[in-house]
Amino acid sequence: MLDRRIFFDLSKHTTCEIGRKKHGDDAKDPLIVLGGVGVQENHAVFTTTSKGTTLKPSCKEAVQYIFINGLPMTSDKAVTLKANDRVIFGTGSVFLFRHEDQASKAEV
């Protein structure tokens, strides 16, 4: 059940890191801070270019905790996202990837 929604416009960032809060130095925190089972300090990165948006795990440990449309990622290679893809990080952070008029957005 989705009880909270946050909109994050990925088109305003060429790279957007996802991961845990880094203790002691807020300036080094990822742009999207998540918690929960399986989320690594440096979990993944969204990369947005004129060709679209990709998602790439940042470490081998994160691969098993990233699901796209219910299917687990099987490697640390970047995946190109399509409109309405559902991305799960860890066991509890669900994103809906939206692509509107050249603006990529992730909704959690």
N, CA and C of each residue as an Amber inpcrd file, in Angstrom:
protein
   324
   0.8390000  -1.1680000   0.0000000   0.0000000   0.0000000   0.0000000
   0.8880000   1.2370000   0.0000000   0.6120000   2.1470000  -0.8840000
   1.3700000   3.3880000  -0.9370000   0.6780000   4.4200000  -0.0680000
   1.3410000   4.8540000   0.9850000   0.7090000   5.8320000   1.8680000
   1.3310000   7.2190000   1.7540000   2.5020000   7.3110000   1.1650000
   3.1510000   8.6070000   0.9790000   3.6700000   8.7040000  -0.4380000
   3.6140000   9.9090000  -0.9900000   4.1440000  10.1270000  -2.3350000
   5.0840000  11.3140000  -2.3180000   6.1840000  11.1390000  -3.0010000
   7.1530000  12.2120000  -3.1830000   7.4920000  12.2270000  -4.6680000
   7.4450000  13.3920000  -5.2720000   7.8140000  13.5210000  -6.6760000
   9.2270000  14.0640000  -6.7530000  10.0430000  13.4370000  -7.5840000
  11.4200000  13.8690000  -7.7590000  11.6820000  13.9800000  -9.2460000
  11.9950000  15.1660000  -9.7190000  12.2010000  15.4250000 -11.1400000
  13.6440000  15.1050000 -11.5270000  13.8330000  13.9490000 -12.1690000
  15.1780000  13.5130000 -12.5610000  15.7370000  14.3110000 -13.7320000
  14.8760000  14.9940000 -14.4760000  15.3570000  15.7520000 -15.6300000
  16.2090000  16.9470000 -15.2130000  16.1550000  17.3210000 -13.9440000
  16.9470000  18.4470000 -13.4530000  18.3310000  18.0210000 -12.9750000
  18.6210000  16.7260000 -13.0890000  19.9010000  16.1770000 -12.6210000
  20.4270000  15.2040000 -13.6670000  21.6880000  15.3590000 -14.0530000
  22.2540000  14.3730000 -14.9700000  22.5330000  13.0660000 -14.2400000
  22.9060000  13.1470000 -12.9710000  23.0600000  11.9500000 -12.1480000
  22.3520000  12.1810000 -10.8190000  21.7560000  11.1260000 -10.3240000
  21.0400000  11.1830000  -9.0490000  21.3690000   9.9130000  -8.2770000
  22.1350000  10.0580000  -7.2020000  22.5420000   8.9100000  -6.4010000
  21.4580000   8.5460000  -5.3950000  21.3350000   7.2490000  -5.1320000
  20.3850000   6.7170000  -4.1650000  21.1660000   5.9040000  -3.1510000
  20.8290000   6.0450000  -1.8660000  21.4900000   5.2480000  -0.8490000
  21.1420000   5.6900000   0.5480000  21.8460000   5.1270000   1.5000000
  21.6420000   5.4490000   2.9100000  22.2990000   6.7720000   3.2730000
  21.7880000   7.3670000   4.3310000  22.3840000   8.5760000   4.8950000
  23.7750000   8.2320000   5.4020000  24.7190000   9.0970000   5.0930000
  26.0940000   8.8900000   5.5570000  26.2570000   9.6230000   6.8820000
  26.6050000   8.9190000   7.8990000  26.7210000   9.5070000   9.2350000
  27.9190000  10.4400000   9.3260000  27.6620000  11.6460000   9.8170000
  28.7380000  12.5840000  10.0740000  28.9470000  13.6580000   9.0290000
  28.4910000  13.4430000   7.7880000  28.7280000  14.4460000   6.7600000
  27.5340000  14.5090000   5.8090000  26.5800000  15.4000000   6.1220000
  25.3710000  15.5330000   5.3110000  25.6690000  15.9420000   3.8750000
  26.7730000  16.6230000   3.6400000  27.1210000  17.0760000   2.2930000
  27.4090000  15.8920000   1.3640000  27.7670000  14.7440000   1.9230000
  28.0820000  13.5720000   1.1130000  26.9060000  12.6130000   0.9690000
  25.7400000  12.9820000   1.5250000  24.5620000  12.1350000   1.3950000
  24.1260000  12.0420000  -0.0560000  23.5320000  10.9050000  -0.4490000
  22.9950000  10.8130000  -1.8070000  21.8160000  11.7790000  -1.9660000
  21.4750000  12.0870000  -3.1970000  20.3670000  12.9960000  -3.4670000
  19.0450000  12.4080000  -2.9600000  18.8450000  11.1040000  -3.1590000
  17.6730000  10.4150000  -2.6210000  18.1560000   9.4910000  -1.5110000
  17.7800000   9.8240000  -0.2780000  18.1930000   9.0490000   0.8920000
  17.0830000   8.0590000   1.2320000  17.4480000   6.7680000   1.2850000
  16.5070000   5.7060000   1.6220000  17.0480000   4.8950000   2.7830000
  16.1870000   4.1780000   3.4340000  16.5850000   3.2610000   4.4850000
  15.9030000   1.9310000   4.2340000  16.0450000   1.0400000   5.1710000
  15.3690000  -0.2500000   5.0740000  16.3160000  -1.3820000   4.7350000
  15.7520000  -2.5720000   4.8030000  16.5150000  -3.7910000   4.5680000
  17.0750000  -3.8030000   3.1500000  18.3640000  -4.0610000   3.0310000
  19.0060000  -4.2210000   1.7400000  19.5400000  -2.9580000   1.0930000
  19.1460000  -1.7760000   1.5910000  19.6180000  -0.5340000   0.9790000
  21.0500000  -0.2660000   1.4260000  21.9440000  -0.1250000   0.4530000
  23.3600000   0.1030000   0.7160000  23.6530000   1.6010000   0.8270000
  24.8020000   1.9400000   1.3930000  25.1890000   3.3480000   1.5040000
  25.2440000   4.0040000   0.1180000  25.8510000   3.3320000  -0.8360000
  25.8620000   3.7550000  -2.2400000  25.1160000   2.6740000  -3.0020000
  23.8130000   2.8460000  -3.1570000  22.9700000   1.7730000  -3.6730000
  22.8710000   1.7680000  -5.1980000  22.5000000   2.9190000  -5.7740000
  22.2990000   2.9730000  -7.2230000  22.3770000   4.4190000  -7.6930000
  22.3480000   4.5750000  -9.0090000  22.3740000   5.9210000  -9.5740000
  21.4700000   5.9720000 -10.8110000  20.6420000   7.0130000 -10.8560000
  19.8840000   7.3330000 -12.0620000  20.7650000   8.2510000 -12.8990000
  20.8540000   8.0220000 -14.2020000  21.5770000   8.9060000 -15.1120000
  20.6060000   9.3180000 -16.2150000  20.4360000  10.6340000 -16.3790000
  19.5000000  11.1490000 -17.3740000  20.2470000  11.9250000 -18.4470000
  20.0140000  11.5490000 -19.6920000  20.5830000  12.2510000 -20.8500000
  19.4490000  12.5370000 -21.8260000  19.7880000  13.0960000 -22.9640000
  18.7730000  13.3640000 -23.9850000  18.1820000  12.0700000 -24.5440000
  18.8660000  10.9500000 -24.3480000  18.3880000   9.6550000 -24.8400000
  17.4630000   8.9460000 -23.8600000  17.4020000   9.4100000 -22.6130000
  16.5380000   8.7780000 -21.6270000  17.2100000   8.6670000 -20.2750000
  16.6230000   7.8460000 -19.4160000  17.1230000   7.6660000 -18.0540000
  17.4830000   6.2050000 -17.8250000  18.6590000   5.9920000 -17.2540000
  19.0880000   4.6400000 -16.9090000  19.2190000   4.5190000 -15.3940000
  19.1790000   3.2860000 -14.9300000  19.3830000   2.9710000 -13.5210000
  20.5000000   1.9440000 -13.4490000  21.4940000   2.2140000 -12.5970000
  22.6420000   1.3080000 -12.4610000  22.9380000   1.0970000 -10.9900000
  23.0140000  -0.1580000 -10.5420000  23.4420000  -0.4180000  -9.1650000
  24.8560000   0.1030000  -8.9570000  25.1230000   0.6250000  -7.7590000
  26.4500000   1.1760000  -7.4630000  27.4050000   0.1470000  -6.8880000
  26.8650000  -0.9940000  -6.4760000  27.7260000  -2.0490000  -5.9190000
  27.0600000  -3.4050000  -6.1380000  27.8410000  -4.4680000  -6.0510000
  27.3150000  -5.8190000  -6.2560000  26.2600000  -6.1900000  -5.2200000
  26.4080000  -5.7020000  -3.9870000  25.4580000  -6.0200000  -2.9270000
  24.0690000  -5.4360000  -3.2020000  24.0080000  -4.3520000  -3.9580000
  22.7320000  -3.6900000  -4.2420000  21.9260000  -4.4100000  -5.3200000
  22.5830000  -5.1620000  -6.1920000  21.9020000  -5.7960000  -7.3260000
  20.7080000  -6.6210000  -6.8630000  20.8720000  -7.4130000  -5.8280000
  19.7950000  -8.2890000  -5.3660000  18.6630000  -7.5290000  -4.6710000
  18.8520000  -6.2400000  -4.4160000  17.8250000  -5.4250000  -3.7610000
  17.2870000  -4.3260000  -4.6690000  17.3260000  -4.5730000  -5.9810000
  16.6960000  -3.6660000  -6.9440000  15.8230000  -4.5150000  -7.8570000
  14.5480000  -4.1400000  -7.9310000  13.5880000  -4.8430000  -8.7700000
  12.9700000  -3.8460000  -9.7420000  12.8170000  -4.2470000 -10.9890000
  12.1490000  -3.4180000 -11.9880000  10.9630000  -4.2110000 -12.5030000
   9.7800000  -3.6460000 -12.3010000   8.5280000  -4.3110000 -12.6750000
   8.4300000  -5.7130000 -12.0790000   8.8850000  -5.8490000 -10.8400000
   8.7790000  -7.1140000 -10.1210000   9.8990000  -8.0960000 -10.3860000
  10.7590000  -7.7960000 -11.3360000  11.8650000  -8.7030000 -11.6690000
  13.1620000  -8.1920000 -11.0710000  13.9100000  -9.0800000 -10.4120000
  15.1730000  -8.6320000  -9.8220000  16.2150000  -8.3380000 -10.8920000
  17.0520000  -7.3450000 -10.6130000  18.1810000  -7.0980000 -11.5080000
  19.1270000  -8.2850000 -11.3730000  19.8040000  -8.6250000 -12.4420000
  20.6940000  -9.7830000 -12.4140000  22.1600000  -9.4180000 -12.5920000
  22.4220000  -8.1290000 -12.8890000  23.8080000  -7.6960000 -13.0380000
  23.9140000  -6.2390000 -12.6340000  25.1450000  -5.7520000 -12.5890000
  25.3450000  -4.3480000 -12.2190000  25.4120000  -3.4380000 -13.4430000
  24.9000000  -3.9130000 -14.5840000  24.8590000  -3.1000000 -15.7980000
  23.6460000  -2.1630000 -15.7660000  23.7780000  -0.9960000 -16.3820000
  22.6990000  -0.0120000 -16.4230000  21.5140000  -0.5360000 -17.2350000
  20.3120000  -0.1820000 -16.7740000  19.0720000  -0.5490000 -17.4400000
  18.3540000   0.7400000 -17.8300000  17.8900000   0.8140000 -19.0740000
  17.1320000   1.9830000 -19.5240000  15.6910000   1.8470000 -19.0540000
  15.1930000   2.8770000 -18.3830000  13.8370000   2.8440000 -17.8560000
  12.8450000   3.3350000 -18.9000000  11.6330000   2.7630000 -18.8330000
  10.5440000   3.1570000 -19.7140000   9.4240000   3.7460000 -18.8550000
   8.5420000   4.5010000 -19.4990000   7.4170000   5.0970000 -18.7830000
   6.6320000   4.0260000 -18.0320000   6.2790000   4.3470000 -16.8010000
   5.4920000   3.4970000 -15.9070000   6.2290000   2.2740000 -15.3660000
   7.5580000   2.2280000 -15.5030000   8.3260000   1.1790000 -14.8400000
   8.2190000   1.3810000 -13.3350000   8.1080000   0.2810000 -12.6150000
   8.0970000   0.3250000 -11.1590000   9.4390000  -0.1940000 -10.6650000
  10.0840000   0.6110000  -9.8420000  11.4140000   0.2660000  -9.3390000
  11.3360000   0.1580000  -7.8270000  11.8280000  -0.9600000  -7.2880000
  11.8540000  -1.1700000  -5.8410000  13.3040000  -1.2240000  -5.3930000
  13.6160000  -0.4250000  -4.3590000  14.9380000  -0.4400000  -3.7330000
  14.7760000  -1.0480000  -2.3550000  15.6130000  -2.0290000  -2.0190000
  15.4900000  -2.6890000  -0.7240000  14.1930000  -3.4730000  -0.6810000
  13.5170000  -3.4170000   0.4650000  12.2570000  -4.1470000   0.5960000
  11.0530000  -3.2290000   0.7570000  11.2720000  -1.9020000   0.7480000
  10.1330000  -1.0510000   1.0280000  10.0420000   0.2680000   0.3030000
  10.9440000   0.5860000  -0.6040000  10.8900000   1.8700000  -1.3060000
  10.5080000   1.6250000  -2.7580000   9.2940000   2.0100000  -3.1150000
   8.7560000   1.7610000  -4.4470000   8.6730000   3.0720000  -5.2100000
   9.2380000   3.0800000  -6.4150000   9.2130000   4.2510000  -7.2810000
   8.4350000   3.9160000  -8.5450000   7.6800000   4.8830000  -9.0370000
   7.0440000   4.7810000 -10.3360000   7.7730000   5.7550000 -11.2460000
   8.3830000   5.2340000 -12.2970000   9.1190000   6.0930000 -13.2250000
   8.1440000   6.6340000 -14.2530000   8.0920000   7.9420000 -14.3540000
   7.2200000   8.5990000 -15.3260000   8.0760000   9.4000000 -16.2830000
   7.6610000   9.4350000 -17.5230000   8.3820000  10.1890000 -18.5340000
   7.3600000  11.0730000 -19.2430000   7.4450000  12.3810000 -19.0080000
   6.4670000  13.3100000 -19.5570000   7.1820000  14.4350000 -20.3080000
   6.8890000  14.5570000 -21.5890000   7.4120000  15.6760000 -22.3810000
   8.8940000  15.9260000 -22.1400000   9.7060000  14.9110000 -22.3070000
  11.1570000  15.0030000 -22.1310000  11.5740000  15.2190000 -20.6780000
  10.6520000  15.1460000 -19.7180000  11.0080000  15.3080000 -18.3080000
  10.8470000  13.9750000 -17.5990000  11.9400000  13.4300000 -17.1170000
  11.8860000  12.1620000 -16.4000000  11.6040000  12.4390000 -14.9380000
  10.6840000  11.6730000 -14.3730000  10.3270000  11.8870000 -12.9790000
  10.2230000  10.5500000 -12.2810000  10.6380000  10.5180000 -11.0430000
  10.4490000   9.3280000 -10.2240000   9.4910000   9.7060000  -9.1140000
   8.5430000   8.8480000  -8.8750000   7.5530000   9.0810000  -7.8290000
   7.6600000   7.9490000  -6.8300000   7.7770000   8.3200000  -5.5800000
   7.8720000   7.2990000  -4.5500000   6.7030000   7.4400000  -3.6110000
